[in-house]
Amino acid sequence: MRERLLDTGPVLVLALIAGIGSFTHIRDTATEHGQDGWMAWAVAICIDLTCVMAARERQRDKKTGRPRRGWTSWPTLVLIGGIALSLAANLNQAEPTAWGWLTAATPAGAFLIAVSMLERRAGEPRPEPSPVTRTEPEPSALVPADPHGPSPALLDYARRIADEHRIQHGKPITGDALRARLGVSSQLASALLRDLRAAPEPA
């Protein structure tokens, strides 16, 4: 969580500061052209949020694999329109010199760069969750180190297999069938079958 915050935090701060700068230029331009009071704020909010919304829609289209109609998509056209309006408002507030236009366009450019960075990071593939590990032990792992007889764990496992066989086929399991299911030697399968017949089933 900390690494993710350190990785995304600077981009979010840049987007916030640049958005405020671009927002101010758009609001001032709207005020100068007859949009007084809350309408000037509404125009600025609409333009900036349209850019964010279009960028998120582009990222969603990539995730869902939505096909394009023509040379580009509708969210891309909306994003281009928002960029054009934002830059026009910023340049309108600039001093009519090369440096004036460059500095006035900086907040809008930085805001759009930050939005594109966030869009790019949101589109990165996430790691798939690890598959569920098998909880049932492998028969070979239950083979006892003691050659004189099977281990209790292997005997319990063999009893479960024998019970399943009796339920499915209506008759006791044979030594060959038990050997095939467990993947053990014929000698060990015979010992297991002998112990199963001799030992009472656990309550």
Backbone as ProteinMPNN parsed JSONL, in Angstrom:
{"seq_chain_A": "MRERLLDTGPVLVLALIAGIGSFTHIRDTATEHGQDGWMAWAVAICIDLTCVMAARERQRDKKTGRPRRGWTSWPTLVLIGGIALSLAANLNQAEPTAWGWLTAATPAGAFLIAVSMLERRAGEPRPEPSPVTRTEPEPSALVPADPHGPSPALLDYARRIADEHRIQHGKPITGDALRARLGVSSQLASALLRDLRAAPEPA", "coords_chain_A": {"N_chain_A": [[0.839, -1.199, 0.0], [1.951, 1.203, 0.805], [4.012, 1.49, -1.095], [2.514, 1.701, -3.401], [1.162, 4.093, -2.918], [3.312, 5.891, -2.845], [4.11, 5.654, -5.449], [1.932, 6.47, -7.002], [1.126, 8.833, -5.82], [2.686, 11.316, -6.447], [1.843, 11.748, -9.116], [-0.891, 12.156, -8.793], [-0.864, 14.49, -7.249], [0.311, 16.252, -9.077], [-1.669, 16.224, -11.064], [-3.772, 17.421, -9.64], [-2.763, 20.045, -8.996], [-2.118, 21.052, -11.565], [-4.635, 20.833, -12.718], [-6.071, 22.715, -11.225], [-4.8, 25.081, -12.042], [-5.357, 25.099, -14.834], [-8.124, 25.075, -14.661], [-8.621, 27.606, -13.533], [-7.85, 29.369, -15.599], [-9.738, 28.671, -17.555], [-12.119, 29.362, -16.253], [-11.781, 32.158, -15.932], [-11.695, 32.928, -18.607], [-14.276, 32.207, -19.416], [-15.749, 33.968, -17.812], [-15.001, 36.45, -18.866], [-16.324, 36.36, -21.233], [-19.063, 36.597, -20.903], [-20.184, 34.647, -19.201], [-21.218, 34.709, -16.232], [-20.693, 34.511, -12.625], [-21.766, 31.474, -11.146], [-21.947, 30.091, -13.507], [-19.559, 30.418, -14.92], [-17.836, 28.882, -13.369], [-19.082, 26.424, -13.749], [-18.659, 25.94, -16.486], [-15.851, 25.637, -16.526], [-15.537, 23.384, -14.871], [-16.942, 21.474, -16.361], [-15.382, 21.215, -18.708], [-12.827, 20.32, -17.792], [-13.529, 17.959, -16.356], [-14.647, 16.518, -18.434], [-12.407, 15.796, -19.938], [-11.137, 14.057, -18.125], [-13.135, 12.079, -17.852], [-13.309, 11.124, -20.503], [-10.753, 10.038, -20.825], [-10.833, 7.95, -18.943], [-12.861, 6.438, -20.108], [-11.682, 5.618, -22.466], [-9.733, 3.92, -21.423], [-11.388, 1.968, -20.319], [-12.535, 0.918, -22.634], [-10.315, -0.345, -23.735], [-9.903, -2.381, -21.886], [-12.24, -3.942, -22.121], [-12.102, -4.623, -24.742], [-13.518, -3.344, -26.774], [-14.623, -2.823, -30.074], [-13.47, -0.425, -32.534], [-15.162, 2.109, -34.435], [-14.521, 3.14, -37.464], [-11.713, 5.41, -37.908], [-11.09, 6.211, -35.379], [-12.14, 6.37, -31.884], [-15.183, 7.273, -30.098], [-14.75, 8.233, -27.364], [-12.08, 9.114, -27.697], [-12.351, 11.226, -29.519], [-13.877, 12.945, -27.933], [-12.001, 13.462, -25.912], [-10.019, 14.801, -27.397], [-11.475, 17.073, -28.147], [-11.953, 18.223, -25.594], [-9.305, 18.778, -24.82], [-8.629, 20.677, -26.76], [-10.415, 22.81, -26.155], [-9.569, 23.402, -23.546], [-6.865, 24.196, -23.922], [-7.303, 26.382, -25.61], [-8.633, 28.171, -23.913], [-6.642, 28.586, -22.001], [-4.602, 29.76, -23.561], [-5.905, 32.051, -24.304], [-5.773, 33.603, -22.039], [-3.172, 34.325, -21.982], [-0.187, 36.34, -22.258], [0.435, 37.968, -25.319], [2.847, 36.681, -26.48], [5.554, 34.438, -27.345], [6.648, 33.143, -25.062], [4.669, 33.814, -23.267], [2.414, 32.422, -24.254], [3.43, 29.816, -23.993], [3.878, 29.473, -21.197], [1.286, 29.877, -20.266], [-0.027, 27.731, -21.365], [1.074, 25.646, -20.003], [-0.167, 24.633, -17.49], [-2.498, 23.321, -18.508], [-1.341, 21.463, -20.249], [0.237, 19.952, -18.436], [-1.768, 18.908, -16.808], [-3.181, 17.253, -18.614], [-1.147, 15.448, -19.253], [-0.744, 14.228, -16.758], [-3.245, 13.01, -16.419], [-3.15, 11.196, -18.561], [-1.044, 9.59, -17.704], [-2.146, 8.394, -15.413], [-4.216, 7.025, -16.661], [-2.736, 5.23, -18.194], [-1.445, 3.704, -16.212], [-3.634, 2.575, -14.971], [-4.396, 0.793, -16.889], [-2.543, -1.239, -16.784], [-1.778, -4.713, -16.614], [-3.005, -6.74, -13.955], [-1.581, -8.903, -11.472], [-2.431, -12.34, -11.636], [-4.417, -14.197, -9.296], [-2.902, -16.666, -7.225], [-3.167, -20.155, -7.94], [-5.412, -22.441, -6.241], [-4.007, -24.439, -3.828], [-3.488, -27.962, -3.674], [-5.11, -29.727, -1.233], [-5.371, -32.324, -0.48], [-3.261, -34.968, 0.356], [-0.547, -36.322, -1.562], [-0.409, -39.762, -2.428], [2.162, -40.927, -2.538], [3.597, -39.368, -0.78], [2.76, -40.241, 1.612], [3.773, -42.677, 2.081], [5.247, -44.863, 4.343], [8.287, -44.493, 6.243], [9.02, -46.577, 7.771], [9.572, -49.918, 7.133], [8.033, -52.004, 8.056], [5.318, -51.732, 8.138], [2.322, -49.93, 7.04], [1.885, -46.331, 7.379], [-0.133, -44.532, 9.819], [-1.392, -42.311, 8.599], [-1.396, -42.964, 5.862], [-2.91, -45.261, 6.009], [-5.407, -44.252, 6.844], [-6.022, -42.716, 4.604], [-6.202, -44.716, 2.664], [-8.421, -46.032, 3.683], [-10.451, -44.159, 3.218], [-10.522, -44.222, 0.43], [-11.274, -46.887, 0.041], [-13.804, -46.842, 1.188], [-15.139, -45.081, -0.551], [-15.04, -46.612, -2.878], [-16.646, -48.788, -2.147], [-19.115, -47.543, -1.845], [-19.585, -46.597, -4.453], [-19.43, -48.924, -6.093], [-20.621, -50.976, -4.726], [-19.324, -53.123, -3.54], [-16.474, -54.551, -1.777], [-13.194, -53.07, -2.091], [-10.567, -54.248, -4.21], [-7.2, -55.639, -3.977], [-5.638, -54.974, -6.234], [-7.066, -52.827, -7.302], [-6.816, -50.979, -5.222], [-4.057, -50.641, -5.209], [-3.711, -49.419, -7.705], [-5.105, -47.018, -7.358], [-3.656, -45.756, -5.291], [-1.078, -45.799, -6.191], [1.049, -47.347, -5.309], [3.26, -50.04, -4.309], [2.547, -53.556, -4.98], [2.933, -55.117, -2.75], [2.718, -53.291, -0.603], [0.115, -52.425, -1.024], [-1.279, -54.792, -0.516], [-0.692, -55.092, 2.194], [-1.946, -52.856, 3.247], [-4.609, -53.419, 2.581], [-5.001, -55.702, 4.12], [-4.72, -54.637, 6.708], [-6.885, -52.899, 6.71], [-9.054, -54.655, 6.653], [-8.674, -55.927, 9.037], [-8.554, -53.975, 11.054], [-10.879, -52.105, 13.012], [-13.264, -49.74, 11.764], [-12.868, -46.198, 12.335], [-14.8, -44.45, 14.8]], "CA_chain_A": [[0.0, 0.0, 0.0], [2.845, 2.358, 0.879], [4.692, 1.628, -2.379], [1.535, 2.173, -4.381], [0.907, 5.507, -2.641], [4.49, 6.646, -3.269], [4.189, 5.586, -6.9], [0.817, 7.206, -7.62], [0.929, 10.124, -5.157], [3.161, 12.489, -7.207], [1.016, 11.975, -10.31], [-2.157, 12.732, -8.336], [-0.601, 15.876, -6.851], [0.497, 17.01, -10.316], [-2.976, 16.381, -11.706], [-4.549, 18.375, -8.862], [-2.228, 21.409, -9.152], [-2.293, 21.466, -12.957], [-6.061, 21.008, -12.956], [-6.497, 24.002, -10.651], [-4.316, 26.152, -12.922], [-6.143, 25.102, -16.065], [-9.486, 25.449, -14.278], [-8.674, 29.058, -13.323], [-7.832, 30.033, -16.904], [-11.02, 28.458, -18.228], [-13.137, 30.156, -15.551], [-11.579, 33.577, -16.259], [-12.096, 33.125, -20.004], [-15.741, 32.166, -19.456], [-16.259, 35.201, -17.199], [-14.776, 37.555, -19.791], [-17.197, 36.214, -22.401], [-20.474, 36.676, -20.554], [-20.662, 33.599, -18.301], [-20.941, 35.266, -14.913], [-21.058, 33.75, -11.433], [-21.579, 30.03, -11.087], [-21.842, 29.539, -14.855], [-18.137, 30.365, -15.276], [-17.307, 27.706, -12.676], [-19.653, 25.233, -14.377], [-17.972, 25.724, -17.755], [-14.515, 25.119, -16.231], [-15.665, 22.013, -14.362], [-17.368, 20.595, -17.45], [-14.281, 20.945, -19.645], [-11.797, 19.491, -17.146], [-14.046, 16.624, -16.057], [-14.84, 15.818, -19.694], [-11.123, 15.178, -20.279], [-10.933, 12.91, -17.226], [-14.11, 11.051, -18.196], [-12.946, 10.533, -21.792], [-9.571, 9.201, -20.615], [-11.279, 6.727, -18.271], [-13.653, 5.643, -21.048], [-10.714, 4.986, -23.364], [-9.122, 2.809, -20.695], [-12.405, 0.922, -20.195], [-12.668, 0.281, -23.941], [-9.178, -1.25, -23.913], [-10.1, -3.557, -21.039], [-13.33, -4.769, -22.633], [-11.858, -4.974, -26.14], [-14.599, -2.819, -27.611], [-14.093, -2.468, -31.399], [-13.651, 0.954, -32.986], [-15.913, 2.354, -35.669], [-13.775, 4.163, -38.178], [-10.297, 5.558, -37.595], [-10.895, 6.49, -33.956], [-13.31, 6.068, -31.056], [-15.884, 8.436, -29.576], [-14.026, 8.833, -26.229], [-10.885, 9.827, -28.163], [-12.811, 12.5, -30.074], [-14.259, 13.798, -26.804], [-10.767, 13.896, -25.261], [-9.391, 15.816, -28.25], [-12.254, 18.301, -28.005], [-11.674, 18.81, -24.28], [-7.954, 19.343, -24.854], [-8.65, 21.892, -27.581], [-11.077, 23.877, -25.397], [-8.729, 23.777, -22.409], [-5.718, 24.96, -24.412], [-7.78, 27.666, -26.134], [-8.899, 29.058, -22.777], [-5.367, 28.952, -21.394], [-3.899, 30.684, -24.444], [-6.639, 33.315, -24.31], [-5.348, 34.369, -20.882], [-1.724, 34.531, -22.047], [0.398, 37.509, -22.909], [0.619, 37.597, -26.735], [4.231, 36.403, -26.839], [5.827, 32.999, -27.368], [6.758, 32.665, -23.673], [3.363, 33.957, -22.632], [1.581, 31.279, -24.659], [3.999, 28.577, -23.457], [3.618, 29.371, -19.76], [-0.154, 29.76, -20.036], [-0.458, 26.395, -21.769], [1.708, 24.631, -19.152], [-1.092, 23.899, -16.61], [-3.357, 22.409, -19.274], [-0.508, 20.358, -20.72], [0.604, 19.095, -17.301], [-2.981, 18.201, -16.379], [-3.467, 16.182, -19.56], [-0.091, 14.44, -19.099], [-1.024, 13.473, -15.533], [-4.402, 12.153, -16.679], [-2.721, 10.095, -19.435], [-0.244, 8.674, -16.889], [-3.075, 7.613, -14.594], [-4.909, 6.106, -17.569], [-1.775, 4.186, -18.575], [-1.223, 2.82, -15.075], [-4.86, 1.815, -14.729], [-4.507, -0.256, -17.893], [-1.539, -2.274, -16.6], [-2.376, -5.974, -16.146], [-2.792, -7.087, -12.561], [-1.194, -10.307, -11.336], [-3.508, -13.281, -11.377], [-4.271, -14.862, -8.004], [-2.278, -17.978, -7.286], [-4.165, -21.232, -7.901], [-5.624, -23.08, -4.949], [-3.14, -25.597, -3.659], [-4.192, -29.203, -3.381], [-5.055, -30.015, 0.199], [-5.304, -33.762, -0.259], [-1.866, -35.362, 0.183], [-0.224, -37.325, -2.554], [-0.172, -41.055, -1.786], [3.581, -41.21, -2.387], [4.122, -38.651, 0.383], [2.294, -40.906, 2.818], [4.416, -43.981, 2.218], [6.005, -44.785, 5.581], [9.709, -44.811, 6.253], [9.127, -47.862, 8.449], [9.184, -50.948, 6.173], [7.258, -53.066, 8.686], [3.883, -51.534, 8.01], [1.916, -48.599, 6.563], [1.706, -45.292, 8.386], [-1.548, -44.242, 10.104], [-1.947, -41.37, 7.624], [-1.671, -43.695, 4.63], [-4.01, -46.174, 6.283], [-6.637, -43.455, 6.811], [-6.285, -42.35, 3.21], [-6.655, -45.927, 1.99], [-9.772, -46.334, 4.163], [-11.377, -43.281, 2.503], [-10.654, -44.745, -0.931], [-12.048, -48.125, 0.111], [-15.209, -46.481, 1.439], [-15.683, -44.525, -1.794], [-15.213, -47.72, -3.811], [-17.791, -49.588, -1.705], [-20.334, -46.773, -2.127], [-19.795, -46.491, -5.892], [-19.552, -50.21, -6.78], [-21.394, -51.908, -3.923], [-18.519, -54.265, -3.099], [-15.184, -54.113, -1.236], [-12.135, -52.81, -3.049], [-9.568, -55.298, -4.34], [-5.824, -55.187, -3.813], [-5.17, -54.333, -7.466], [-7.706, -51.515, -7.429], [-6.215, -50.097, -4.221], [-2.703, -50.315, -5.663], [-3.817, -48.464, -8.81], [-5.541, -45.715, -6.833], [-2.621, -45.146, -4.453], [0.192, -45.735, -6.889], [2.071, -47.973, -4.454], [3.613, -51.4, -4.718], [1.557, -54.587, -4.679], [3.148, -55.568, -1.376], [2.153, -52.299, 0.308], [-1.337, -52.438, -1.199], [-1.79, -55.964, 0.196], [-0.598, -54.81, 3.624], [-3.006, -51.899, 3.566], [-5.898, -54.101, 2.513], [-5.067, -56.589, 5.281], [-4.967, -53.818, 7.9], [-8.242, -52.363, 6.636], [-9.998, -55.712, 7.003], [-8.478, -56.339, 10.437], [-8.779, -52.881, 11.99], [-12.245, -51.55, 12.955], [-13.366, -48.368, 11.259], [-12.984, -45.204, 13.429], [-16.157, -43.972, 15.061]], "C_chain_A": [[0.878, 1.255, 0.0], [3.548, 2.595, -0.448], [3.742, 2.158, -3.445], [1.24, 3.657, -4.193], [2.072, 6.368, -3.102], [4.589, 6.691, -4.792], [3.136, 6.465, -7.568], [0.656, 8.607, -7.058], [1.416, 11.32, -5.948], [2.315, 12.786, -8.437], [-0.317, 12.61, -9.918], [-1.982, 14.193, -7.926], [-0.428, 16.757, -8.083], [-0.838, 17.253, -11.006], [-3.816, 17.419, -10.977], [-4.08, 19.809, -9.095], [-2.449, 21.911, -10.58], [-3.767, 21.67, -13.29], [-6.579, 22.322, -12.408], [-6.06, 25.161, -11.537], [-5.11, 26.247, -14.207], [-7.575, 25.533, -15.795], [-9.622, 26.968, -14.144], [-8.696, 29.805, -14.653], [-9.162, 29.873, -17.628], [-12.122, 29.301, -17.588], [-13.012, 31.629, -15.905], [-12.01, 33.873, -17.682], [-13.621, 33.129, -20.129], [-16.347, 33.435, -18.88], [-16.142, 36.38, -18.163], [-15.735, 37.509, -20.987], [-18.649, 35.983, -21.999], [-21.014, 35.593, -19.646], [-20.321, 34.001, -16.87], [-21.287, 34.264, -13.811], [-20.783, 32.26, -11.559], [-21.458, 29.399, -12.47], [-20.388, 29.445, -15.308], [-17.474, 29.15, -14.625], [-17.81, 26.425, -13.34], [-18.955, 24.909, -15.695], [-16.593, 25.106, -17.517], [-14.578, 23.673, -15.756], [-16.026, 21.053, -15.488], [-16.206, 20.231, -18.367], [-13.248, 20.019, -19.009], [-12.3, 18.075, -16.862], [-14.341, 15.828, -17.327], [-13.553, 15.131, -20.135], [-10.869, 13.943, -19.422], [-11.864, 11.765, -17.602], [-13.747, 10.358, -19.502], [-11.727, 9.627, -21.649], [-9.95, 7.885, -19.945], [-12.083, 5.836, -19.212], [-12.749, 4.949, -22.064], [-10.077, 3.772, -22.707], [-10.103, 1.651, -20.536], [-12.603, 0.192, -21.524], [-11.529, -0.697, -24.196], [-9.368, -2.523, -23.096], [-11.148, -4.499, -21.612], [-13.127, -5.195, -24.077], [-12.93, -4.482, -27.08], [-14.047, -2.374, -28.96], [-14.371, -1.008, -31.744], [-14.48, 0.988, -34.256], [-15.227, 3.492, -36.403], [-12.343, 4.242, -37.672], [-10.052, 5.831, -36.118], [-12.188, 6.189, -33.203], [-13.948, 7.366, -30.562], [-15.195, 9.023, -28.348], [-12.777, 9.588, -26.648], [-11.265, 11.177, -28.756], [-13.214, 13.472, -28.968], [-13.011, 14.33, -26.099], [-10.06, 14.966, -26.073], [-10.141, 17.142, -28.15], [-12.021, 18.992, -26.678], [-10.31, 19.443, -24.22], [-7.944, 20.659, -25.626], [-9.298, 23.054, -26.827], [-10.214, 24.353, -24.235], [-7.531, 24.62, -22.855], [-6.152, 26.322, -24.944], [-8.031, 28.648, -25.001], [-7.609, 29.499, -22.117], [-4.606, 29.959, -22.251], [-4.599, 32.036, -24.511], [-6.215, 34.211, -23.156], [-3.868, 34.747, -20.935], [-1.369, 35.894, -22.618], [0.73, 37.121, -24.35], [2.092, 37.521, -27.158], [4.425, 34.891, -26.799], [5.902, 32.432, -25.951], [5.435, 32.792, -22.935], [2.446, 32.796, -22.974], [2.088, 29.971, -24.041], [3.675, 28.416, -21.979], [2.124, 29.23, -19.467], [-0.662, 28.365, -20.383], [0.097, 25.299, -20.856], [0.721, 23.918, -18.226], [-1.98, 22.91, -17.354], [-2.561, 21.206, -19.768], [-0.135, 19.403, -19.603], [-0.597, 18.295, -16.805], [-3.284, 17.028, -17.306], [-2.411, 15.085, -19.496], [-0.355, 13.583, -17.873], [-2.204, 12.53, -15.734], [-4.002, 10.963, -17.55], [-1.861, 9.093, -18.669], [-1.137, 7.794, -16.018], [-3.84, 6.615, -15.453], [-3.997, 4.947, -17.946], [-1.561, 3.194, -17.44], [-2.458, 1.986, -14.767], [-5.013, 0.674, -15.717], [-3.478, -1.358, -17.757], [-2.198, -3.552, -16.099], [-2.037, -6.243, -14.698], [-2.423, -8.556, -12.445], [-2.381, -11.184, -10.987], [-3.318, -13.92, -10.004], [-3.706, -16.253, -8.174], [-3.339, -19.062, -7.197], [-4.235, -21.873, -6.532], [-4.766, -24.336, -4.871], [-3.957, -26.817, -3.271], [-4.012, -29.55, -1.911], [-4.937, -31.505, 0.473], [-3.895, -34.245, -0.532], [-1.701, -36.377, -0.927], [0.041, -38.654, -1.858], [1.299, -41.353, -1.577], [4.186, -40.513, -1.19], [3.738, -39.323, 1.68], [2.929, -42.278, 3.012], [5.342, -43.95, 3.419], [7.469, -45.077, 5.376], [9.948, -46.166, 6.893], [8.676, -48.964, 7.493], [8.285, -52.017, 6.757], [5.748, -52.862, 8.565], [3.552, -50.132, 7.546], [1.731, -47.627, 7.715], [0.22, -45.075, 8.653], [-2.175, -43.309, 9.086], [-2.29, -42.075, 6.32], [-2.829, -44.67, 4.823], [-5.355, -45.45, 6.259], [-7.022, -43.076, 5.384], [-6.809, -43.549, 2.43], [-8.072, -46.284, 2.423], [-10.802, -45.449, 3.438], [-11.602, -43.774, 1.07], [-11.497, -46.016, -0.946], [-13.529, -47.838, 0.347], [-15.863, -45.926, 0.18], [-15.964, -45.636, -2.805], [-16.441, -48.558, -3.444], [-19.104, -48.884, -2.026], [-20.638, -46.766, -3.624], [-20.114, -47.843, -6.54], [-20.329, -51.255, -5.975], [-20.636, -53.151, -3.494], [-17.178, -53.758, -2.603], [-14.149, -53.933, -2.342], [-11.144, -53.966, -3.058], [-8.164, -54.722, -4.154], [-5.293, -54.475, -5.041], [-5.774, -52.943, -7.644], [-7.105, -50.524, -6.44], [-4.813, -49.689, -4.641], [-2.74, -49.271, -6.777], [-4.21, -47.075, -8.324], [-4.441, -45.006, -6.065], [-1.29, -44.984, -5.172], [1.336, -46.297, -6.065], [2.34, -49.379, -4.971], [2.51, -52.379, -4.337], [1.686, -55.065, -3.237], [2.517, -54.597, -0.384], [0.63, -52.268, 0.195], [-1.952, -53.629, -0.466], [-1.761, -55.744, 1.696], [-1.686, -53.838, 4.058], [-4.365, -52.584, 3.586], [-6.08, -55.04, 3.7], [-5.376, -55.805, 6.55], [-6.374, -53.235, 7.893], [-9.273, -53.404, 7.055], [-9.896, -56.085, 8.478], [-8.862, -55.245, 11.416], [-10.218, -52.412, 11.886], [-12.228, -50.138, 12.445], [-13.518, -47.411, 12.418], [-14.405, -44.727, 13.564], [-16.33, -42.559, 14.573]], "O_chain_A": [[0.598, 2.23, -0.698], [3.678, 3.735, -0.893], [4.128, 2.968, -4.288], [1.085, 4.395, -5.166], [1.873, 7.438, -3.677], [5.096, 7.661, -5.356], [3.409, 7.123, -8.572], [0.113, 9.483, -7.73], [0.656, 12.272, -6.125], [2.092, 13.95, -8.769], [-0.818, 13.491, -10.616], [-2.835, 15.032, -8.213], [-0.951, 17.871, -8.136], [-1.108, 18.358, -11.477], [-4.503, 18.216, -11.616], [-4.895, 20.693, -9.362], [-2.904, 23.035, -10.791], [-4.114, 22.572, -14.052], [-7.417, 22.976, -13.029], [-6.82, 26.102, -11.767], [-5.495, 27.337, -14.629], [-8.174, 26.261, -16.587], [-10.614, 27.548, -14.586], [-9.46, 30.756, -14.825], [-9.659, 30.817, -18.242], [-12.954, 29.882, -18.285], [-14.02, 32.291, -16.154], [-12.608, 34.913, -17.958], [-14.19, 33.946, -20.853], [-17.349, 33.931, -19.395], [-17.052, 37.203, -18.269], [-15.929, 38.516, -21.668], [-19.378, 35.258, -22.675], [-22.206, 35.606, -19.336], [-19.251, 33.665, -16.363], [-22.048, 33.317, -14.014], [-19.719, 31.84, -12.014], [-20.928, 28.296, -12.601], [-20.017, 28.498, -16.003], [-16.655, 28.473, -15.246], [-17.062, 25.457, -13.48], [-18.689, 23.744, -15.989], [-16.203, 24.168, -18.212], [-13.779, 22.836, -16.178], [-15.485, 19.949, -15.567], [-16.061, 19.073, -18.76], [-12.838, 19.035, -19.625], [-11.584, 17.102, -17.098], [-14.294, 14.598, -17.308], [-13.591, 14.012, -20.648], [-10.438, 12.907, -19.928], [-11.438, 10.612, -17.666], [-13.861, 9.136, -19.606], [-11.663, 8.569, -22.276], [-9.453, 6.826, -20.327], [-11.999, 4.611, -19.126], [-13.022, 3.821, -22.474], [-9.899, 2.73, -23.339], [-9.708, 0.487, -20.606], [-12.817, -1.02, -21.538], [-11.734, -1.752, -24.797], [-9.035, -3.615, -23.556], [-10.968, -5.716, -21.594], [-13.875, -6.025, -24.593], [-13.223, -5.133, -28.083], [-13.082, -1.61, -28.992], [-15.368, -0.431, -31.311], [-14.501, 0.039, -35.04], [-15.336, 4.655, -36.016], [-11.819, 3.292, -37.091], [-8.923, 5.697, -35.648], [-13.194, 5.805, -33.798], [-13.325, 8.427, -30.605], [-15.06, 10.245, -28.285], [-12.435, 10.598, -26.032], [-10.576, 12.17, -28.521], [-12.932, 14.668, -29.047], [-12.958, 15.503, -25.728], [-9.555, 15.938, -25.511], [-9.526, 18.206, -28.077], [-11.903, 20.216, -26.63], [-10.147, 20.518, -23.643], [-7.327, 21.634, -25.198], [-8.78, 24.17, -26.859], [-10.129, 25.551, -23.965], [-7.22, 25.637, -22.236], [-5.446, 27.313, -24.753], [-7.685, 29.824, -25.109], [-7.482, 30.655, -21.713], [-4.028, 30.909, -21.723], [-3.954, 33.057, -24.75], [-6.283, 35.436, -23.263], [-3.367, 35.417, -20.032], [-2.14, 36.509, -23.354], [1.262, 36.033, -24.577], [2.519, 38.216, -28.08], [3.578, 34.157, -26.289], [5.312, 31.393, -25.655], [5.117, 31.971, -22.075], [1.778, 32.245, -22.099], [1.298, 29.125, -23.62], [3.246, 27.345, -21.55], [1.74, 28.539, -18.524], [-1.611, 27.874, -19.773], [-0.35, 24.154, -20.922], [0.753, 22.688, -18.165], [-2.194, 21.79, -16.888], [-3.038, 20.072, -19.717], [-0.179, 18.186, -19.782], [-0.455, 17.133, -16.424], [-3.607, 15.934, -16.842], [-2.736, 13.91, -19.665], [-0.212, 12.361, -17.923], [-2.175, 11.388, -15.277], [-4.458, 9.844, -17.314], [-1.923, 7.893, -18.933], [-0.909, 6.59, -15.903], [-4.086, 5.487, -15.026], [-4.445, 3.802, -18.009], [-1.501, 1.986, -17.67], [-2.349, 0.833, -14.352], [-5.687, -0.312, -15.421], [-3.511, -2.323, -18.521], [-3.085, -3.493, -15.247], [-0.912, -6.003, -14.261], [-2.897, -9.375, -13.232], [-3.221, -10.829, -10.16], [-2.185, -14.161, -9.588], [-3.998, -16.938, -9.155], [-4.312, -18.912, -6.458], [-3.272, -21.86, -5.765], [-4.809, -25.186, -5.76], [-4.994, -26.703, -2.616], [-2.889, -29.653, -1.417], [-4.46, -31.909, 1.534], [-3.365, -33.942, -1.601], [-2.591, -37.182, -1.197], [0.661, -38.671, -0.794], [1.672, -41.958, -0.572], [5.173, -40.989, -0.629], [4.306, -39.027, 2.731], [2.652, -42.96, 3.998], [6.176, -43.048, 3.497], [7.853, -45.809, 4.464], [10.943, -46.831, 6.606], [7.519, -48.966, 7.073], [7.807, -52.873, 6.013], [4.983, -53.775, 8.878], [4.388, -49.233, 7.639], [1.463, -48.016, 8.852], [-0.608, -45.398, 7.802], [-3.343, -43.47, 8.732], [-3.343, -41.824, 5.733], [-3.631, -44.88, 3.913], [-6.331, -45.969, 5.719], [-8.194, -43.112, 5.01], [-7.74, -43.424, 1.634], [-8.851, -46.789, 1.614], [-11.885, -45.914, 3.085], [-12.723, -43.749, 0.562], [-12.331, -46.205, -1.831], [-14.399, -48.5, -0.219], [-17.008, -46.258, -0.126], [-16.981, -45.616, -3.499], [-17.188, -48.988, -4.323], [-20.081, -49.519, -2.424], [-21.791, -46.91, -4.028], [-20.961, -47.918, -7.429], [-20.659, -52.316, -6.506], [-21.257, -54.145, -3.118], [-16.769, -52.654, -2.961], [-14.226, -54.569, -3.393], [-10.91, -54.592, -2.025], [-7.959, -53.508, -4.17], [-4.576, -53.482, -4.92], [-5.099, -52.007, -8.074], [-6.904, -49.357, -6.776], [-4.415, -48.538, -4.458], [-1.919, -48.354, -6.806], [-3.702, -46.071, -8.824], [-4.3, -43.787, -6.17], [-0.476, -44.136, -4.808], [2.457, -45.788, -6.112], [1.729, -49.837, -5.936], [1.658, -52.088, -3.497], [0.692, -55.377, -2.582], [1.857, -55.019, 0.566], [-0.066, -52.104, 1.196], [-3.017, -53.504, 0.137], [-2.683, -56.151, 2.404], [-2.274, -53.995, 5.128], [-5.172, -52.361, 4.489], [-7.184, -55.163, 4.23], [-6.186, -56.235, 7.372], [-6.991, -53.09, 8.948], [-10.25, -53.08, 7.73], [-10.876, -56.501, 9.098], [-9.422, -55.521, 12.477], [-10.746, -52.324, 10.778], [-11.263, -49.408, 12.673], [-14.204, -47.726, 13.39], [-15.133, -44.61, 12.578], [-17.412, -41.987, 14.708]]}, "name": "protein", "num_of_chains": 1, "seq": "MRERLLDTGPVLVLALIAGIGSFTHIRDTATEHGQDGWMAWAVAICIDLTCVMAARERQRDKKTGRPRRGWTSWPTLVLIGGIALSLAANLNQAEPTAWGWLTAATPAGAFLIAVSMLERRAGEPRPEPSPVTRTEPEPSALVPADPHGPSPALLDYARRIADEHRIQHGKPITGDALRARLGVSSQLASALLRDLRAAPEPA"}
